[in-house]
Amino acid sequence: MADRALIIIGNHISPFVRKVLAVCEVKGLPYAMDSIVPFFGTERFARLSPLRRIPVLIDGDVVLNDSSVICEYLEDKWPERPVLPKDPAARAQARFLDEYADTRIADVLLWKVFGRALVAPAIFKAERDVAAIQRTIAQEVPAVLDHLEAWAPQTFTMGDTPGVADFSVASHFVNYRWARGVLDAARWPKVHAWVTRVEACAPMQRLNEIGAKILRVPPDAHAATLREMGVPVAAETVGGTSPQRGPMTAI
């Protein structure tokens, strides 16, 4: 158990942040949220996160970026209630699934669909590129799902309980749904069953509910909304008021 609350900079809309929060919840680690939209981060945020991406974990003097790095740090420091398999081969496969989710699934479902459908219009006041979204769904999403159909575990990557890889993959499909994407259960039954199992378990169900609520309020109302929902909020914020693109903004 952590001797103090971890600080997590990010918000529940982000699948990367929800992955980290799920690991904290599984391990019983107390945390407080500085709920910001990364595009609204201040210069202090840029110093903490040079790519202006979330999540950022602060554990005393330790500051970490990248959701996978953060999850492995949490696993190493608090190995009780593991979120990665012990068997070397299974552990490597789980890490690969996490990497695939962070890269290819994120590129297609998060940036090219969710980002174009919701983030670009809401944050950058850009016109929603419906044609590009439809092209992605028709041309790129099926290949991603075909791979996942071949890799989907019978239950979870950890066996009886979900772990990092499960949280990482399933989190993107929530954002895909928020952008009105549909996961065809008839065409990809194993993926659909896997994602459904992960979403139904604690803590993902609660985290997704919070994300859906945060999605409907402006950034300056995030903290108040989280308090209303019983989520601890950090005393200080690195959130600003003017949006700006980071060096790796993909929309």
N, C-alpha and C positions, 0 to 999 in steps of 0.2 A: 504494500500500500504506500502511495506517495505521502511524504510528510508535509506536503503543502499542495495547494491546488495548482495544477498546470494551467497555463494560459494558452488558449488556442485562438489564433487570429484567423478569421474566415467566416463563413456562414453556412447554414444548413441547406442552402440551395445547391451548393457545390458537392458533386459526388465524391471528390477527393477529401473534402472536409468530413462528410458523413462517414467515410471509411475510417478515418482517424478517430472520430467520436465513437464509432461502434467498437473499435479496439479498446478505447478507454473504458467504455461501459462494460465490456466483457471482463476486463481486468479489475474493475471496481476502482478505477483511478479518478479522484475528484478533479474537476476542471472548471474553469470559468471562460466564457466566450467573449471575445472582442469581435462582435458580429459586424463585419464590414464587407462591402462589395469591393474587390481588389482594384477595380478601375477608379475608385474614389479614395484610394489610400494616400496618406500624406507622405512627405519626404522621409519622415521617420519610418513609415512602412517600407519605403523603397530601400532604406538602409538595412532593414530586417529581412526583406525579401527582394534581392536585386532584380529578379525577373518579374516582380510585381504580381506574384501568384500566391494563391492560398492552397493549403493551410500553412501557417507558421506556428511552430510549437515553442513556447518559452517555458523552460524548467530551470528556474533559478538563473544561473549564468549561461545556461545552454540555450542556444537559439538554433532551431533546425527548420530547414525548408524541405519540400517534397514529401508527399504523403507516404510513399513507400519507405523512404529513409526514416521518417518519423515512426512509422509502425514497427520497423525493425529495431529502432532504439527502444521503444516501449517493450517489445518482446525481450530484448536483451536485458533491460534493467529490471523488468518485472516479469520473470518467466512463468510465474504461477498463472494458471488459466491460459494456456498457450493458444496462440492464434495461427501458428504455423506448425505443420506436421513435424514429428521427430525424425521419421525415416528420411534419409538424405534424398532419395529419388522423389518421394512425395513432396518434400520441402522444396526441391528445385522446381517441380512442376507447378506448385502453388505460386512460387515467385514468378514463374513465366506467365501464368494466368494474370497475376497482378500487373505485370509489365505490359501484357497485351491490352489489358483494360485501360491502363494509363496512357497508352499510345494509340493503338489502332481504334479501339472502341471509342475512346475520347475524341479522336479526330473526326470520326464519322457521326456518332450519335450526339456527342456533346457540342462540338464546335460547328459542324456543318448542318446539323438539324436544330438542336436546342439554341445554339448561339445565334444562328440566323433568324430563327423564329421568334425568340424572346429577348435575348441579350442585346443584339444590335439595335432593334427598335426602341427598347426601353432605356438603354444607357446612352447610345450614340445617336439616337433619333434617326436612324437609317431606315430606309424602306425595307419591309420584309421581302426577301428574295424568294418568293414562293416557287419559282421555276427551279432554282438551284436546290432548294430543299427537296422537291419532288424527284429531281435527278439523283440526288444522293440516296434517297429511300429506294428508288428503283434499281440503281446501278451498283451502289456500294454496300448498303445494309445487308443484302442477301449473302454476300461472301463472308461477312463478319459472322453472321448467324450460322452459316454452314460450318465454319470452323468450330464455333462454340457447341454446336449440336454434336460434333464428334468428340469434344473434350468434356462435356457436361458430366459431373459425377452422379452416382445413383442417389446420394443424399447431399453431403457437403464435402468439400476438399479435406476437411478434418475428420471425416467419418460421420459421427453422430451430431457434431456441433459445427456451426459455421466458423470460418476463419477469415483472414485477411483477403484471400483470393475471392471468396464468396461475396464478401462485402464490396470488394472492388468492382467485380463484374456487375452484380445486381444493381449497384447504386446508379449506374449509367442508364438503366432502363426506366428508372423513375423519371429522370430528366427527359428521356425520350417520350414518355407518356405525357408529361407536362407540355411537350411540344406537339401533342396529338399524334405521335407515332404509335403504331400498333404492332405488337409482337404476335405473329400468327401462330397460335397454338397447334393448329393442324399441320403446318409446314415444319415447325421447329418444336416438337412436343417436349423434347428433353430440356431444351433451353427454357421454355416456358415453365415447366415444372420446377426446374432449379431456381429460377428467379422468383417464382411464387413462394417457394419454401423459404428462401432467404428473407424476402420482404415480410413474411408472416411471423418471423421469429423476433424475439427480443435480442438486441435493441433496435433493429432496423425499422420496425413498424412505427415506433415512437419518433425516431429521427426523421423518417419520411413525412410524418404528419406535421412535425415542426417546420420542415422545409417547405411544405405546401402552404403553410400559414405565412411564413416569411416571404414567399414568392408574391403574396398579394399585398404587401405593405411596402412603402418607400424605405430606402436605406436608413433614413434618420429615425424611423419607427422600429427598427429591428430590436434594439435593446429593450424598449418598453414591452414589445410583444413577447420577447423571451422571458422577461420577468413575470409577465402574466401567465406564462405556461410553466413556470417553476424552474426555468433554466438559469443557473448562476451566470452573472454577467460581470466582466472585468471592470475594475474601478476606472481605468483609463482606456482611451481608444486611439487608434492610429488611423481612423477613418476621416476622410475629408469631405468636401462638398462639390468639387469639380472633377468630372471624369477625365481620365487620360489613359491612353493606350500604353501597355508595357512592351518591352522588346520582343515578347513572344505572343502578343495578342493575335489570335488566329481568325478573327472575324472583322 
